[in-house]
Amino acid sequence: MELMEKVVSLCKRRGFIFPSSEIYGGLNGCWDYGPLGVELKRNVKQAWWNDMVEHHDETDTLPGAPSPYGMVGLDSSLLMNPKVWEASGHVGGFSDPMVDCRETRNRYRADQLVVFALELTAADGARTTFDEMLFAALGEAGKTEDAALIEPHRKRIAALQKSRSAQTLSLRVIPNALYDEALRAKTLAPGASAPGTLTAPRAFNLMFKTHVGALEDNSSVTYLRPETAQGIFVNFKNVCDTARVRVPFGIGQVGKAFRNEINPRNFTFRSREFEQMEIEFFCRAEDAPKWYGYWRNRRFQWYLNLGLRPGNLHLREHDQSELAHYAAGCADVEYDFPFGRSELEGIANRTDFDLRQHMQLSGKDLRYFDDQESDPEKRRYLPYVIEPSAGADRATLAFLCDAYSEDEVGGEPRTVLKLHPRLAPIKAAVFPLVKKDGMPEKALDIYRQLKRRLHVYYDEKGAIGRRYRRQDEAGTPYCITVDGETLTAGTVTVRERDSCAQTRVHASELAAFLLERIEA
Ligand code: GAP
């Protein structure tokens, strides 16, 4: 089984993530978090809120961090006045190019449907491209070397290879082929029986439309928010007027976002309903490059601090050609998911684009007033914005994939989720060694005491080895066993998940022992 299949199977088996409304066949792009999953995702969001908003000045350990700054939180509504999305550009421009297959009725994002031509290389090195037989495969442009994309076409390739045995055949990507009518007519879509079934790409707006109130006409249309960011921009003035914040400062928000993705895929990676963890950080235009660099490094470091393996994490600065027209810089934190390297979070210098747009369309003065600025010219201005925008579901998926491991303990195979203790859904499990001699009573007593401070679990069923394995699969970092010595000397064994090392700790010191290690 491939790693991704193993992670998906563990998620289902142990109650991390289920398909949404599964008993009715599910709903593509929507997922439910089960008892372990909801704790894990809550811990991811809590770690973000704690480190970025609530205790940001204690958790900022980057050397050379810029001067102190303020951080406050916000929880804005999902439904907003539709003018918000006009001003932000989402009504006019938040779309993906979409193509339909008339035969299979499948719908694809044009930029994810890669079109190949077969290329023949003769003995003397001369190359001929056979564009009379093009085929499309679903993949991200630039990742087309993936053998799985080519596999469905092996038969056709083999037939051609047979007829021209002295020469080698390879594949060549034809960029933008779907935008060319003649090339499209020769393209075989995935699963189609003949070429020419794909429609021309057309813009497909990703926002979910809905109606507010009883009337279902154009006057009542609004949208489920496709990002949490705009809720922050439209509250910029409210926060400035009430929270005694001074530029530079940031507003953080965690919440649901909805996008009618054409091809939701790779488990929760690209969903139609997901959660974002976004910061809009307001600063003077001249300081924006400094703060951009700062947030890019700080957000990258956050994932490392929570245990993602450094080799799997990458920071990719966008080329000038990739930047949105209003952005002065953008970098992605990328993670090596089992299905390929993909974006985990984006950090952008959005200039003053959003505040300016909202100021224009609403007619409200959204400029910041700096009463301590001596130069009257510089007192009133629109700040620049640095936006670190992360996905809670994507981060959760990355933590799950990174933590998944298999090893052997005492000659037996085990599956273990090596989650950072701060993220682990259950922090410790308490077991009586046997179900007699007063051990269950003592273990329950310890469990109840720990429960006041930590999410703990009690289990007395089955052999102790099996109980350990169950907790290893759930990612529980510590298992506490009450045995004969507990009754005589008051000590318990604490087994550490990854090393399986056991330490004896006095029951009265357990809470402190665990908290010190979990919060590290
Ligand atoms: N406000 C900027 C913004 O929304 P984005 O790159 O479109 O930027 C930011 O989204 C983050 O939200 C992504 O890096 C990703 O973690 C998450 N995200 C975006 N679309 C998603 C989807 N369809 N499913 C899951 N997460 C998604």
Boltz pocket constraint, residues with backbone or C-beta under 6 A from the ligand:
constraints:
  - pocket:
      binder: B
      contacts: [[A, 226], [A, 227], [A, 228], [A, 229], [A, 259], [A, 261], [A, 268], [A, 269], [A, 270], [A, 271], [A, 272], [A, 273], [A, 274], [A, 275], [A, 276], [A, 278], [A, 343], [A, 344], [A, 345], [A, 346], [A, 387], [A, 389], [A, 390], [A, 391], [A, 392], [A, 393], [A, 394], [A, 395]]
      max_distance: 6.0
